[in-house]
Structures are given as C-alpha cells and as structure tokens.
Amino acid sequence: MGEIVFDSVDVFTTGTVGRPGQRTFFLQARDDDRVVSVRCEKQQAAAIAQYLRRALAHLPIVEGTVVRRPMSLVEPVDEEFVLGSVGLEFDKNSDRFTLRLRDVESSMADELDDESDDYDDTDDDYDGDSIRVTMSRAQALAFCDQTDRVVAAGRPDCEFCGRPVDSDGHFCVRMN
C-alpha cells in the first residue's frame, strides 16, 4: 500500500462497529469518493483527540467555520491496517494540521531498526504503510468532539472500581 495522502479531507472521524463491550474502533478519512479506515484502540482515538485539543488550545479560537458533514463512519468499513504510531504537525502558513497514521507492524519494525535513541515520528524515509491526513482547525475540533461522543458511548464505568460494567452484570473486586 505505501502511503495514502489526503492533502485536504472532507471528513476525518472516529467511529465504531459492534455493540458496547465488543466495539471495534476506527479512524476514517474521506475525500469525495475515497474512503480509508484504520482500526485502532479506544485509548488511541481518545489520545489523538486529547493531543489535538491541547494543540488547538494554543491557537486562536476557530470562528465561523462549523463542520456540518456527517461524522459517522461510511459503510462498509474496510480496514487498511491497524494503527501503530501517530505523528502530528501544525503548519502556521496554511493554518492546517497534518496527522500521519502508521501501521503497527511497520512502526514496530522501524523502531527496532532505529539504532539511535532519538525516534523521529515525522521521518520522511518511512517506507511502511501510512496515511497522511491534512485538515483545518475546524475539522480537527469536529474530530475531537466526535471522538469524545464515541468514547463516552461505551459501557458505563463501575462507581467503585472504575472498570466497565456489562449489561449482564459486573464482578467488582471492591465489592467482595
């Protein structure tokens, strides 16, 4: 596959397939008829949103640009790869964020091959599978809001131990 480049996306979003407790998380980039989906962990999606929010906090507030496109996943969800490492850049001149999503297998091999202690996640010599997504600040904010909704829509947490509660009950280690 190599690298798939979205110089400007229509939508970059998070979504799930399956029911709470058995959900599979995906990041999805869309531009016209092109759709690319990457499987990820819930914590990875939440961490990307959190990191983007911190970056957005250091920039002027986005005014007048509201993303009105549907943020749900486009079916069928065909997985390109499983997410490994993530790189983030902000270009002041274009006022756009660029996320590079790398395949977990290629990311691990690249880290093992790197003999130095300094791992540069924005290395352009990367030859594994990756997706580069460039988006506006408004799109980044819409991604963060959607990710927060998707992550919160899972199973409720136990008030005593903090672990997820299934619909058929929960064995709480603090309630014995």
Secondary structure as GFF3:
##gff-version 3
##sequence-region A 1 176
A	DSSP	beta_strand	3	6	.	.	.	ID=ss1
A	DSSP	beta_strand	11	17	.	.	.	ID=ss2
A	DSSP	beta_strand	24	31	.	.	.	ID=ss3
A	DSSP	beta_strand	34	40	.	.	.	ID=ss4
A	DSSP	alpha_helix	42	57	.	.	.	ID=ss5
A	DSSP	beta_strand	79	91	.	.	.	ID=ss6
A	DSSP	beta_strand	96	103	.	.	.	ID=ss7
A	DSSP	alpha_helix	104	113	.	.	.	ID=ss8
A	DSSP	beta_strand	130	136	.	.	.	ID=ss9
A	DSSP	alpha_helix	137	152	.	.	.	ID=ss10
A	DSSP	three_ten_helix	173	175	.	.	.	ID=ss11
###
